[in-house]
Amino acid sequence: MIDEIEGSHAAPVKSTSAEGFDLRDFRGALGAFATGVTIVTARGRDGGLYGMTANSFTSVSLNPPLVLWSASLYADSLAAFQEGAHFVVNILAHDQIELSNKFAHKHENKFAEVDHLIPECGAPVLIGAAAHFECRNEYRHYGGDHIIFIGHIERYAYTNKPTLLFCRGKYMRGEPLIPP
């Protein structure tokens, strides 16, 4: 009976320490987990605006209100996030795929022709996002080829707009499966 049920229990098990470890295959396995799509923004020491698409966002604690996200050690704008006192996590709405793609790639000025406002914290809030969290940059931890940023949420806002999700290499729309 158990052999007839599809699931990872019946799939080939692969080792990350084995010779020939396939990073692309491993990334595919991680991609089975749907994540929300965010653009994290900051203001650099130079006064410039910086942002990057990230799907590594998650809540950490309700009291105190903490969230985390991670950035590659090789990200061009990493210094702005390391040195900045604040960052904003903008949770993208389902209709912001183009914005996600823009901030996922190198551009001279990612904020050109992007509607945004600058709140008290100085990091940009993107117009049209499903939610945003204005965070004080509290802690940084190194983990492999990334830095994990933990932020203390100072202010936030949210809507009921369906969110943008990413799963198995594709964008998806986050909506309830069962109506309320």
WOCOR-V248327 format. One record per backbone hydrogen bond with DSSP energy under -0.5 kcal/mol. NH is the residue of the N-H (numbers start at 1). CO is the residue of the C=O. E is the energy in kcal/mol with one decimal. If there is no record, write none. Layout:
nh->NH co->CO e->E
nh->NH co->CO e->E
//
This chain:
nh->4 co->1 e->-1.1
nh->5 co->2 e->-0.9
nh->6 co->4 e->-0.5
nh->10 co->7 e->-1.8
nh->11 co->8 e->-1.1
nh->21 co->18 e->-1.2
nh->23 co->21 e->-0.8
nh->26 co->22 e->-2.4
nh->27 co->23 e->-2.7
nh->28 co->24 e->-1.9
nh->29 co->25 e->-1.9
nh->30 co->26 e->-2.3
nh->31 co->27 e->-1.9
nh->32 co->29 e->-1.4
nh->33 co->30 e->-1.8
nh->34 co->32 e->-0.7
nh->35 co->166 e->-2.3
nh->37 co->164 e->-1.9
nh->38 co->54 e->-2.2
nh->39 co->90 e->-2.1
nh->40 co->52 e->-2.6
nh->41 co->88 e->-2.6
nh->42 co->50 e->-2.4
nh->44 co->48 e->-2.8
nh->47 co->44 e->-2.2
nh->50 co->42 e->-2.9
nh->52 co->40 e->-2.0
nh->53 co->103 e->-1.1
nh->54 co->38 e->-2.6
nh->58 co->68 e->-2.1
nh->60 co->66 e->-2.8
nh->61 co->66 e->-1.7
nh->66 co->61 e->-2.2
nh->66 co->64 e->-1.1
nh->67 co->151 e->-2.1
nh->68 co->58 e->-2.7
nh->69 co->149 e->-1.8
nh->71 co->147 e->-2.2
nh->73 co->145 e->-2.5
nh->75 co->72 e->-1.7
nh->78 co->75 e->-1.5
nh->80 co->77 e->-0.7
nh->81 co->77 e->-1.1
nh->81 co->78 e->-0.5
nh->82 co->78 e->-2.3
nh->83 co->79 e->-2.7
nh->84 co->80 e->-1.4
nh->87 co->135 e->-2.2
nh->88 co->41 e->-2.1
nh->89 co->133 e->-2.3
nh->90 co->39 e->-2.3
nh->90 co->88 e->-0.7
nh->91 co->89 e->-0.7
nh->91 co->131 e->-2.4
nh->92 co->37 e->-2.4
nh->92 co->90 e->-0.7
nh->94 co->162 e->-2.7
nh->96 co->93 e->-1.9
nh->100 co->96 e->-2.2
nh->101 co->97 e->-2.6
nh->102 co->98 e->-2.2
nh->103 co->99 e->-2.3
nh->104 co->100 e->-0.9
nh->105 co->101 e->-0.6
nh->105 co->102 e->-0.9
nh->112 co->109 e->-1.5
nh->114 co->111 e->-1.9
nh->115 co->113 e->-0.5
nh->117 co->125 e->-2.2
nh->119 co->117 e->-0.6
nh->119 co->123 e->-0.8
nh->122 co->119 e->-1.7
nh->125 co->117 e->-2.7
nh->127 co->115 e->-2.1
nh->129 co->126 e->-1.3
nh->130 co->91 e->-2.1
nh->131 co->91 e->-1.3
nh->132 co->157 e->-2.5
nh->133 co->89 e->-2.0
nh->134 co->155 e->-3.1
nh->135 co->87 e->-3.1
nh->135 co->133 e->-0.7
nh->136 co->152 e->-2.9
nh->137 co->85 e->-2.9
nh->138 co->136 e->-1.1
nh->138 co->150 e->-1.7
nh->139 co->150 e->-1.9
nh->141 co->148 e->-2.2
nh->143 co->146 e->-2.6
nh->146 co->143 e->-1.7
nh->147 co->71 e->-2.6
nh->148 co->141 e->-3.5
nh->149 co->69 e->-3.3
nh->149 co->147 e->-0.6
nh->150 co->139 e->-2.8
nh->151 co->67 e->-2.6
nh->151 co->149 e->-0.5
nh->152 co->136 e->-2.4
nh->153 co->65 e->-2.6
nh->153 co->151 e->-0.7
nh->154 co->134 e->-3.2
nh->155 co->134 e->-1.4
nh->157 co->132 e->-1.9
nh->159 co->130 e->-2.5
nh->163 co->174 e->-0.9
nh->164 co->92 e->-2.2
nh->165 co->172 e->-3.1
nh->166 co->35 e->-2.4
nh->167 co->170 e->-2.6
nh->168 co->31 e->-2.9
nh->170 co->167 e->-1.5
nh->172 co->165 e->-2.5
nh->174 co->163 e->-3.1
nh->174 co->172 e->-0.5
nh->175 co->173 e->-0.9
nh->179 co->177 e->-0.5
//
